[in-house]
Amino acid sequence: MQVMSLTEARNNLKAVFDAAYNDHEDIIIHRKGNENVVVISFD
């Protein structure tokens, strides 16, 4: 499981999606002052 800031996720969006889909990795995106979100593969 990875944790990254929204800025980092935005700057590396393709890598985030590839990690979620290809590596079946859950990625937590920390949004300063807001709720966090999780990116997971649909599979």
PyRosetta script that sets phi, psi and omega in degrees:
from pyrosetta import init, pose_from_sequence

init()
pose = pose_from_sequence("MQVMSLTEARNNLKAVFDAAYNDHEDIIIHRKGNENVVVISFD")
pose.set_psi(1, 129.8)
pose.set_omega(1, 177.6)
pose.set_phi(2, -105.1)
pose.set_psi(2, 149.6)
pose.set_omega(2, 172.1)
pose.set_phi(3, -125.4)
pose.set_psi(3, 129.8)
pose.set_omega(3, 178.6)
pose.set_phi(4, -146.5)
pose.set_psi(4, 161.2)
pose.set_omega(4, 179.0)
pose.set_phi(5, -75.7)
pose.set_psi(5, 162.9)
pose.set_omega(5, 176.8)
pose.set_phi(6, -61.4)
pose.set_psi(6, -40.3)
pose.set_omega(6, 179.4)
pose.set_phi(7, -62.0)
pose.set_psi(7, -45.2)
pose.set_omega(7, 178.9)
pose.set_phi(8, -63.1)
pose.set_psi(8, -42.7)
pose.set_omega(8, 179.1)
pose.set_phi(9, -63.9)
pose.set_psi(9, -42.2)
pose.set_omega(9, 179.7)
pose.set_phi(10, -63.1)
pose.set_psi(10, -41.0)
pose.set_omega(10, -178.9)
pose.set_phi(11, -72.6)
pose.set_psi(11, -18.9)
pose.set_omega(11, -176.9)
pose.set_phi(12, -128.9)
pose.set_psi(12, 39.7)
pose.set_omega(12, -171.4)
pose.set_phi(13, -59.0)
pose.set_psi(13, -43.3)
pose.set_omega(13, 179.4)
pose.set_phi(14, -61.6)
pose.set_psi(14, -43.0)
pose.set_omega(14, 179.0)
pose.set_phi(15, -64.4)
pose.set_psi(15, -36.9)
pose.set_omega(15, 177.5)
pose.set_phi(16, -62.8)
pose.set_psi(16, -49.0)
pose.set_omega(16, 180.0)
pose.set_phi(17, -64.0)
pose.set_psi(17, -40.8)
pose.set_omega(17, 178.8)
pose.set_phi(18, -62.8)
pose.set_psi(18, -41.7)
pose.set_omega(18, 179.0)
pose.set_phi(19, -64.3)
pose.set_psi(19, -41.2)
pose.set_omega(19, 179.8)
pose.set_phi(20, -66.0)
pose.set_psi(20, -44.8)
pose.set_omega(20, -175.2)
pose.set_phi(21, -80.1)
pose.set_psi(21, -53.5)
pose.set_omega(21, -173.8)
pose.set_phi(22, -75.4)
pose.set_psi(22, -39.2)
pose.set_omega(22, -175.2)
pose.set_phi(23, -100.1)
pose.set_psi(23, -0.4)
pose.set_omega(23, -178.1)
pose.set_phi(24, 52.4)
pose.set_psi(24, 41.9)
pose.set_omega(24, -178.1)
pose.set_phi(25, -100.1)
pose.set_psi(25, 136.0)
pose.set_omega(25, 174.2)
pose.set_phi(26, -85.5)
pose.set_psi(26, 132.8)
pose.set_omega(26, -178.4)
pose.set_phi(27, -121.1)
pose.set_psi(27, 119.7)
pose.set_omega(27, 176.9)
pose.set_phi(28, -91.2)
pose.set_psi(28, 127.2)
pose.set_omega(28, 177.8)
pose.set_phi(29, -106.8)
pose.set_psi(29, 115.6)
pose.set_omega(29, -178.8)
pose.set_phi(30, -85.1)
pose.set_psi(30, 120.9)
pose.set_omega(30, 179.4)
pose.set_phi(31, -110.2)
pose.set_psi(31, 107.2)
pose.set_omega(31, -176.3)
pose.set_phi(32, -55.2)
pose.set_psi(32, 121.8)
pose.set_omega(32, 178.9)
pose.set_phi(33, 81.8)
pose.set_psi(33, -0.6)
pose.set_omega(33, 179.5)
pose.set_phi(34, -133.2)
pose.set_psi(34, 176.8)
pose.set_omega(34, 177.8)
pose.set_phi(35, -69.7)
pose.set_psi(35, 148.8)
pose.set_omega(35, 175.0)
pose.set_phi(36, -79.0)
pose.set_psi(36, 157.8)
pose.set_omega(36, 176.2)
pose.set_phi(37, -127.7)
pose.set_psi(37, 161.5)
pose.set_omega(37, 179.3)
pose.set_phi(38, -123.7)
pose.set_psi(38, 133.5)
pose.set_omega(38, 174.3)
pose.set_phi(39, -102.3)
pose.set_psi(39, 124.2)
pose.set_omega(39, 177.5)
pose.set_phi(40, -133.5)
pose.set_psi(40, 157.4)
pose.set_omega(40, 177.5)
pose.set_phi(41, -71.3)
pose.set_psi(41, 144.6)
pose.set_omega(41, 177.2)
pose.set_phi(42, -67.0)
pose.set_psi(42, -30.5)
pose.set_omega(42, 177.9)
pose.set_phi(43, -70.0)
pose.dump_pdb("model.pdb")
